[in-house]
Amino acid sequence: MAAIDESRDLESQKESKKAMRILLAEDDYDMRTLLAESLRGAGYDVVECPNGWSLLENLGNYVLPGSQHKEVDLVISDIRMPGVTGLEILEGLQQLKDCPPVILITAFGDRVTHDQAEKYGVAAMFDKPFDMDQFLTKVRDIASCVN
């Protein structure tokens, strides 16, 4: 009987803990799928955005009063995408109060790009290709600060 009660307690704890919601913007389908599956496997709620416009639309909770979009805990974005770039999103978010942290990923990680991202308050930046374990560790570190 004690084992059943312990099992119910664990299930109750899981249900009461809200999964961190991550907006993931990456225009490369294969890379987006790999990242999304890895993040979901680590227990995160991931909303996939195929471009900057989709990311901006999903960020409506932070830009438009009365928006129907759910709250966002973390944004992970490629820098170079069709529409709005990851740096433009980061720059805009930093002008808002209580914006979610942003992780940027790029295949074009020159010093100027890194400096711009740091100027706008990036939480972390990864140059492609990157180690998935290091990436997930950084997401976990940021999640522990957010929750």
N, C-alpha and C positions, 0 to 999 in steps of 0.2 A: 504494500500500500504506500509506503514511503517513497518508493521509486516512481510511482504514478504521480504523487504530489510534487516531487522534485521535477519531473518532466513537465508538468503543467506550469510550474514556476518559471522554468526556462522559456517555455513558449510565451508566457505572459510578458517576460522581460523583452523578448524579441519583438513582440507586437507593440510594446510601449515605446521602443526606441525607433524613432523615425529615421529612415534611410536618408543619407545626405543626397540631395538632388544636385546633379551636375549637368550643366549644358556643355555639350561637346560639339565644337564646330571644326570640321575638317572636310575639305572638298574632295580629297582623294578617298573614294569609297572603301578600298581595301584597308587603308590606314585607319579610317573612322571605325570600320567594323572591328578591327583588331583592338583598338583602344576601348571601344564600347564594351566588347565582350570581356576584356580584362578588368575593366572597372566594375561591371555587373558581377563578375566572378568574385570580386573583393567586397561585394555587398552594397554597392552604390546604386542609386536610381539615376539612370542616364537618359537624357533627352538628346537625340542626335540631330545636328543641324548640318545640312550639306553645303552651306555657304554663309557668308556674312549677313545677308538679308534675313535668312531664317534665324540666325542667332539673335539679331536685333529684334525680330518679332517675338521671340521667346523671352527676351529680356523686358518685355512690356511691363512686368510687375514693378520694375524699378524706374520706368520712364513715364508711364501713363497712369494717372490716378484712376482707381476703380477698375483696373485691368482684371481680366478673368484668368490670367496666367498664374500658375503656382509659383511659390517662392523658390529662389535659386540660391544654393549655398556656395557653389563654386563654378567658375567658367573656365573651360579649357578650350583654347582656340589656336588654330593654325594662324600664321601671320598673313600669308599671301593666299587670298581666296577671292573668287568672283564677288562683286558687290562691295561690301564693307570689309575692310581688313581687320585682323585681330588687333593691330596697334590702334586703329581708329576706335574700336570698341573699348579697349583699355583706356584710352584717353577720355572718352566720353563718360565711362563709368566712374573714373576718379573724380569727376566733377560733382558726383552725387554723394549724398550722405548715406552711410551704411551700405556701400556697394559690396557685392561679393568679391572675394579674392579671384585673381585671374592667373592662370598658368598659360604661357604661350609656347607653342612649338613651331619650329621652322626648319626648312632645308637651306635657308639663306641666312645663317646666323653670324653675320659680320659684326664687328665692334660697334659700328654706328647703330645697327638695329638693337643690339643689346643695351647700348646707352639710352636709346629712346625708350625702350621698355622699362628700364630702371627709373627713368625720369617720370614716367607715368604710373609708377608704383606696382609693377609686376610682382606677383608672389614668387614665381619661379619661371625659368625659361629653359627649354630643352631644344638642343640642336639635333635634327634627324641625321642619321639614325641614333636612337638613344636606348639605353638599357631599361627594359620594362620594369624590372624590380626596383631600380632607383626611382623611376617615375611613380610607381605605386607607393613607394615609401614617402615620397614628397607629398602626394595626394593625402595619404594617411596623416602625415604631420600637419598639414593645413586643416584637415577635417577635425583633428583634435583641438585646434585653436578656435574653429568655428562653432563646434557644438559645446 
